[in-house]
Amino acid sequence: MSHLRRFDHVGITVADLKEVTAFFVGLGLEVEGTPMFVEGEFLDTVIGIPGSRTEIVMMRAPDGGTRLELSSFVRPDHRPGSPAAMANELGLRNVAFEVDDLQAVVDRLAADGYGLVGDIGQYEQIWRMAYVRGPEGIIVSLAERIG
């Protein structure tokens, strides 16, 4: 028997919280509540970093499903990851969204300076999909149902 109740959120640690938040708002996510700072015994205990402080923005998709948590550490300072990480590197590699018009979304993101990792691919007559590298190297998987 599973003790899981639901999939709540995915968290991404970023350096520039405002830029990354604006990117996801541009994709159609909504900021949930107001950004907040978290620090103290609770955070130190959970993440195992004494004296930590982070600013958090929670975002949700229009369908209200799984949320996205963006956090930026005030202390200690963030540690850089690999902004050019590819799909075969270990760790969280992408955040995926279903879109209505894949080409339009890709074109708009390209106009904002965010490019494709590879190209737009098609899986049978079911999906068209692309990986876009967003701010700070975050890979966003965009999929359009065609079948």
DOKE-619953 format. One line per field, with one value per atom (N, C-alpha, C): residue in three letters; x, y, z; atom name; residue number from 0. Coordinates in steps of 0.001 Angstrom, whole numbers, plus 500000, padded with zeros to 6 digits. Example, Ala and Ser with C-alpha at 12.3 -4.5 7.8 and 13.67 -1.06 7.14 Angstrom:
2
res = c(ALA ALA ALA SER SER SER);
u = c(513190 512300 513200 512850 513670 512900);
v = c(494310 495500 496700 497750 498940 500030);
w = c(507800 507800 507800 507080 507140 507870);
atom = c(N CA C N CA C);
n = c(0 0 0 1 1 1);
This chain:
147
res = c(MET MET MET SER SER SER HIS HIS HIS LEU LEU LEU ARG ARG ARG ARG ARG ARG PHE PHE PHE ASP ASP ASP HIS HIS HIS VAL VAL VAL GLY GLY GLY ILE ILE ILE THR THR THR VAL VAL VAL ALA ALA ALA ASP ASP ASP LEU LEU LEU LYS LYS LYS GLU GLU GLU VAL VAL VAL THR THR THR ALA ALA ALA PHE PHE PHE PHE PHE PHE VAL VAL VAL GLY GLY GLY LEU LEU LEU GLY GLY GLY LEU LEU LEU GLU GLU GLU VAL VAL VAL GLU GLU GLU GLY GLY GLY THR THR THR PRO PRO PRO MET MET MET PHE PHE PHE VAL VAL VAL GLU GLU GLU GLY GLY GLY GLU GLU GLU PHE PHE PHE LEU LEU LEU ASP ASP ASP THR THR THR VAL VAL VAL ILE ILE ILE GLY GLY GLY ILE ILE ILE PRO PRO PRO GLY GLY GLY SER SER SER ARG ARG ARG THR THR THR GLU GLU GLU ILE ILE ILE VAL VAL VAL MET MET MET MET MET MET ARG ARG ARG ALA ALA ALA PRO PRO PRO ASP ASP ASP GLY GLY GLY GLY GLY GLY THR THR THR ARG ARG ARG LEU LEU LEU GLU GLU GLU LEU LEU LEU SER SER SER SER SER SER PHE PHE PHE VAL VAL VAL ARG ARG ARG PRO PRO PRO ASP ASP ASP HIS HIS HIS ARG ARG ARG PRO PRO PRO GLY GLY GLY SER SER SER PRO PRO PRO ALA ALA ALA ALA ALA ALA MET MET MET ALA ALA ALA ASN ASN ASN GLU GLU GLU LEU LEU LEU GLY GLY GLY LEU LEU LEU ARG ARG ARG ASN ASN ASN VAL VAL VAL ALA ALA ALA PHE PHE PHE GLU GLU GLU VAL VAL VAL ASP ASP ASP ASP ASP ASP LEU LEU LEU GLN GLN GLN ALA ALA ALA VAL VAL VAL VAL VAL VAL ASP ASP ASP ARG ARG ARG LEU LEU LEU ALA ALA ALA ALA ALA ALA ASP ASP ASP GLY GLY GLY TYR TYR TYR GLY GLY GLY LEU LEU LEU VAL VAL VAL GLY GLY GLY ASP ASP ASP ILE ILE ILE GLY GLY GLY GLN GLN GLN TYR TYR TYR GLU GLU GLU GLN GLN GLN ILE ILE ILE TRP TRP TRP ARG ARG ARG MET MET MET ALA ALA ALA TYR TYR TYR VAL VAL VAL ARG ARG ARG GLY GLY GLY PRO PRO PRO GLU GLU GLU GLY GLY GLY ILE ILE ILE ILE ILE ILE VAL VAL VAL SER SER SER LEU LEU LEU ALA ALA ALA GLU GLU GLU ARG ARG ARG ILE ILE ILE GLY GLY GLY);
u = c(500837 500000 500883 500581 501363 500919 501871 501568 501543 501830 501781 500349 500127 498791 498690 499758 499747 501150 501386 502648 502474 503222 503014 503779 505113 505883 507272 507897 509296 510012 511171 511924 513171 513425 514629 515315 516612 517395 518015 517842 518302 519092 519867 520605 519755 519104 518326 516837 516261 514868 513907 514150 513247 513259 514442 514534 513862 514130 513558 512046 511583 510142 509486 510070 509518 509474 510483 510506 509307 509071 507965 506608 506512 505274 505003 506052 505911 505428 505734 505238 503774 503281 501886 501662 502732 502552 502163 501525 501093 501812 502199 502804 501695 501954 500981 501348 500483 500776 501844 502638 503708 505040 506119 507434 507696 508426 508676 510091 510595 511889 511657 512514 512437 513819 513841 515095 514761 515780 515584 515742 515399 515618 514953 513722 513013 513817 514197 514931 516282 517010 518321 518210 517172 516979 516641 515725 515266 516354 517044 518020 519436 519664 520966 522050 521659 522623 522362 523179 522977 523098 522230 522281 521805 521024 520587 519397 519278 518134 517893 516637 516301 515026 514936 513697 513014 511715 510958 509788 509594 508418 507750 506473 505711 504904 504894 504174 503269 502180 501260 500863 500542 500060 498581 498066 496644 495703 496134 495266 495301 496172 496226 496926 497610 498273 499542 500541 501817 502407 502966 503516 505028 505557 506985 507458 508480 509054 510408 510544 511819 512405 513655 514279 515656 516003 517302 517896 519074 519689 520339 520018 520649 521930 521810 522973 522730 523715 524941 524667 525614 525450 525244 524526 524271 525585 525571 526723 526373 527225 526888 526803 525829 525703 526250 525926 526378 525246 525337 524264 524169 525155 525122 524863 524314 524069 523187 523528 522745 521879 520972 519973 520576 521801 522379 523164 523235 523903 522948 523497 522670 522006 520809 520090 518839 518147 516935 517320 516787 517194 516169 514903 513926 512643 511916 510572 509689 508622 507838 506445 506027 504701 504062 502756 502001 501540 501704 501335 500349 499657 498700 499361 500355 500995 502501 503147 504568 505410 505167 505981 505866 504664 504473 505236 505216 505927 507433 507926 509352 509784 508976 509307 509355 508393 508371 509569 509904 511065 512365 512442 513616 513756 512636 512664 513169 512992 513476 514911 515510 516893 517083 516019 516110 515971 516981 517001 516735 516545 516338 517626 517508 518659 519013 517999 518167 517293 516198 515233 513849 512841 511481 511366 510950 510788 509332 509022 507648 507663 506828 506671 505372 505534 504403 503430 502170 501166 500525 501356 500835 501354 502686 503298 504317 504408 505543 506181 507521 508177 509518 509898 511183 511698 513022 513678 514166 513843 514328 515175 516338 517187 516840 516262 515832 516929 516566 517565 518292 519554 520407 520544 520302 520480 519323 518223 517065 516494 516351 515753 514261 513483 512031 511606 510927 510391 508991 508761 507447 506880 505640 505021 503637 503360 502053 501419 500239 499521 498964 499264 498789 497849 497769 496934 495776);
v = c(498815 500000 501250 502170 503394 504424 505139 506221 507570 507576 508822 509265 510555 511107 511801 512544 513228 513717 514109 514718 516207 516781 518157 519173 519058 520049 519532 520238 520035 521327 521221 522402 522592 523829 524176 525328 525178 526241 527075 528391 529300 530451 531133 532313 533567 533742 534952 534614 534741 534352 535147 536433 537267 536846 536594 536202 534858 533889 532555 532582 533340 533488 534094 535146 535795 534827 533984 532983 532052 531515 530572 531268 532509 533275 533443 533711 533833 532563 531413 530135 529890 530625 530462 530023 529816 529495 530754 530562 531679 531606 532771 532821 532587 531684 531327 532071 532935 533700 534742 535043 536022 535347 535816 535254 535400 534430 534487 534030 534510 534077 532999 531970 530892 530741 530700 530505 529978 529588 529141 527646 527194 525802 524815 525124 524212 523987 525068 524937 524273 524717 524132 522623 522190 520771 519997 520511 519779 519665 520770 520720 520407 520425 520063 521107 522378 523470 524486 524469 525407 526865 527712 529145 529530 528679 528943 529899 530580 531444 531418 531236 531154 531936 532460 533098 532116 531948 530939 531583 531136 531496 530187 530035 528855 529241 528328 528578 527398 527695 526615 526772 525638 525623 525969 526392 526742 525615 524344 523228 522954 523676 523529 522280 521558 520313 520538 519733 519809 521208 521669 523026 523012 524191 524392 525346 524927 525773 526281 527589 528206 528775 528472 529015 529571 530649 531280 531494 530945 531039 532395 532969 534194 533802 532745 532168 530686 529868 530245 530526 531157 531474 530174 530277 529094 528555 527290 526650 526420 526864 526735 525284 525009 523717 523846 522921 522975 523516 524782 525338 524704 523892 523233 521734 521298 519869 519291 518095 517400 516329 515754 514824 513585 513208 511997 512245 513505 513781 513463 512909 512519 513731 513525 514584 514991 515974 516494 517166 516725 517248 518113 517974 518841 518929 519985 520185 520182 519388 519187 519801 520377 520980 520589 520364 520186 521568 521837 523136 522933 524022 523951 524088 524963 525255 525293 524142 524012 525016 525141 526043 527488 527916 529288 529521 528543 528686 528722 527825 527790 529104 529621 530894 532051 532096 533175 533089 531878 531721 532069 531719 532079 533594 534286 535755 536349 535614 536060 535594 534882 534440 533030 532250 530874 529912 529059 528202 526743 526017 524578 523880 522798 521967 521129 520546 519758 520362 519685 520178 519684 520041 519551 518155 517217 515836 515420 514370 513861 512384 511990 510597 510080 509246 508698 509823 509586 510640 511062 511082 511352 512672 512881 514040 514717 516030 516810 517356 517313 517667 518345 519219 519904 520211 520250 520731 522145 523069 524443 524696 525321 525654 527066 527166 528442 529086 530035 530726 529755 530049 529267 527813 527541 526197 525252 525728 524871 524383 523078 522503 522336 522933 522821 521964 520862 519988 520461 520727 521202 520169 519748 518706 519138 518904 519200 517890 517599 516385 516614 515686 515855 514754 513686 512565 512350);
w = c(500000 500000 500000 499122 499012 500046 500558 501485 500774 499473 498709 498511 498628 498412 497063 496665 495379 495074 493851 493442 493669 494600 495022 494189 494117 493370 493004 492092 491733 492104 492743 493147 492296 491925 491168 491889 492179 492791 491676 491762 490711 491330 490497 490960 490814 489657 489388 489426 490612 490827 489953 489793 488984 487519 486956 485548 485299 486159 485966 486186 487170 487385 486150 485604 484405 483232 483081 482010 482123 483325 483500 483429 483876 483695 482202 481428 479982 479314 479915 479386 479751 480756 481147 482577 483359 484764 485521 486654 487490 488826 489341 490666 491685 492612 493641 494926 495385 496596 496322 497327 497175 497474 496833 497153 498649 499211 500655 500970 502095 502598 503640 503613 504592 505212 506548 507273 508659 509376 510738 510914 512099 512476 511520 511098 510191 508918 508234 506970 507195 508219 508511 508710 509414 509703 508432 507646 506462 505399 505093 504003 504479 505800 506326 506119 505980 505821 506928 507991 509105 508656 509194 508913 507522 506900 505525 505472 504342 504073 502570 502186 500770 500488 499288 498827 497889 498068 497321 496589 495337 494553 494143 494490 494061 492827 491855 490602 490318 489592 489224 487764 487174 485794 485778 484634 484552 484997 484834 485222 486718 487449 488902 489389 488515 488900 489691 489422 490109 490006 491107 491140 490938 490680 490500 491586 492343 493388 492896 492800 492461 493735 494013 495208 494873 495560 495390 496770 496990 498310 498533 499688 500149 500900 501723 502379 502602 502453 501787 500308 499658 498243 497458 496356 495530 494968 494629 493999 492543 491640 490223 489780 488932 488294 486882 486042 484660 483791 483332 482515 481131 480772 479465 479604 480739 480972 479874 479459 478440 479102 478332 478848 479504 479157 479727 481011 481491 482761 483905 484982 486116 486752 487269 487964 487208 487752 487127 485818 484713 483409 482720 483030 482367 483165 482861 483381 482140 482130 480912 481011 479877 479779 478461 478479 477242 476781 475485 474923 473778 473393 472290 470925 470802 469520 469739 469565 469857 469075 467786 466972 467451 467806 468283 469583 470489 471757 471509 470658 470337 469689 468777 468111 469104 470024 471013 471942 472373 473241 472507 471218 470416 470322 470183 470122 471432 472539 473844 474107 473135 473270 473782 473858 474349 473178 472975 471800 472087 471010 471079 471473 472228 472555 471332 470701 469480 468408 468110 467136 467552 466796 467054 466464 467288 466840 466913 466183 466188 466521 467475 467850 467240 466196 465458 465124 465206 464963 466282 467342 468676 469240 469204 469846 468943 469060 468580 469844 469892 471144 470874 471787 471695 473089 473216 474423 474142 475047 474968 476206 475995 477145 477595 478791 479343 480159 481003 481819 482740 482973 483868 483446 482159 481634 481863 482449 482720 481391 481255 480045 480272 479343 479386 478207 478504 477482 477148 475865 475397 474454 474689 473870 473423 472134 471557 471101 471597 471201 469787 468872 467497 467068 467843 467435 468368);
atom = c(N CA C N CA C N CA C N CA C N CA C N CA C N CA C N CA C N CA C N CA C N CA C N CA C N CA C N CA C N CA C N CA C N CA C N CA C N CA C N CA C N CA C N CA C N CA C N CA C N CA C N CA C N CA C N CA C N CA C N CA C N CA C N CA C N CA C N CA C N CA C N CA C N CA C N CA C N CA C N CA C N CA C N CA C N CA C N CA C N CA C N CA C N CA C N CA C N CA C N CA C N CA C N CA C N CA C N CA C N CA C N CA C N CA C N CA C N CA C N CA C N CA C N CA C N CA C N CA C N CA C N CA C N CA C N CA C N CA C N CA C N CA C N CA C N CA C N CA C N CA C N CA C N CA C N CA C N CA C N CA C N CA C N CA C N CA C N CA C N CA C N CA C N CA C N CA C N CA C N CA C N CA C N CA C N CA C N CA C N CA C N CA C N CA C N CA C N CA C N CA C N CA C N CA C N CA C N CA C N CA C N CA C N CA C N CA C N CA C N CA C N CA C N CA C N CA C N CA C N CA C N CA C N CA C N CA C N CA C N CA C N CA C N CA C N CA C N CA C N CA C N CA C N CA C N CA C N CA C N CA C N CA C N CA C N CA C N CA C N CA C N CA C N CA C N CA C N CA C N CA C N CA C N CA C N CA C N CA C N CA C N CA C N CA C);
n = c(0 0 0 1 1 1 2 2 2 3 3 3 4 4 4 5 5 5 6 6 6 7 7 7 8 8 8 9 9 9 10 10 10 11 11 11 12 12 12 13 13 13 14 14 14 15 15 15 16 16 16 17 17 17 18 18 18 19 19 19 20 20 20 21 21 21 22 22 22 23 23 23 24 24 24 25 25 25 26 26 26 27 27 27 28 28 28 29 29 29 30 30 30 31 31 31 32 32 32 33 33 33 34 34 34 35 35 35 36 36 36 37 37 37 38 38 38 39 39 39 40 40 40 41 41 41 42 42 42 43 43 43 44 44 44 45 45 45 46 46 46 47 47 47 48 48 48 49 49 49 50 50 50 51 51 51 52 52 52 53 53 53 54 54 54 55 55 55 56 56 56 57 57 57 58 58 58 59 59 59 60 60 60 61 61 61 62 62 62 63 63 63 64 64 64 65 65 65 66 66 66 67 67 67 68 68 68 69 69 69 70 70 70 71 71 71 72 72 72 73 73 73 74 74 74 75 75 75 76 76 76 77 77 77 78 78 78 79 79 79 80 80 80 81 81 81 82 82 82 83 83 83 84 84 84 85 85 85 86 86 86 87 87 87 88 88 88 89 89 89 90 90 90 91 91 91 92 92 92 93 93 93 94 94 94 95 95 95 96 96 96 97 97 97 98 98 98 99 99 99 100 100 100 101 101 101 102 102 102 103 103 103 104 104 104 105 105 105 106 106 106 107 107 107 108 108 108 109 109 109 110 110 110 111 111 111 112 112 112 113 113 113 114 114 114 115 115 115 116 116 116 117 117 117 118 118 118 119 119 119 120 120 120 121 121 121 122 122 122 123 123 123 124 124 124 125 125 125 126 126 126 127 127 127 128 128 128 129 129 129 130 130 130 131 131 131 132 132 132 133 133 133 134 134 134 135 135 135 136 136 136 137 137 137 138 138 138 139 139 139 140 140 140 141 141 141 142 142 142 143 143 143 144 144 144 145 145 145 146 146 146);
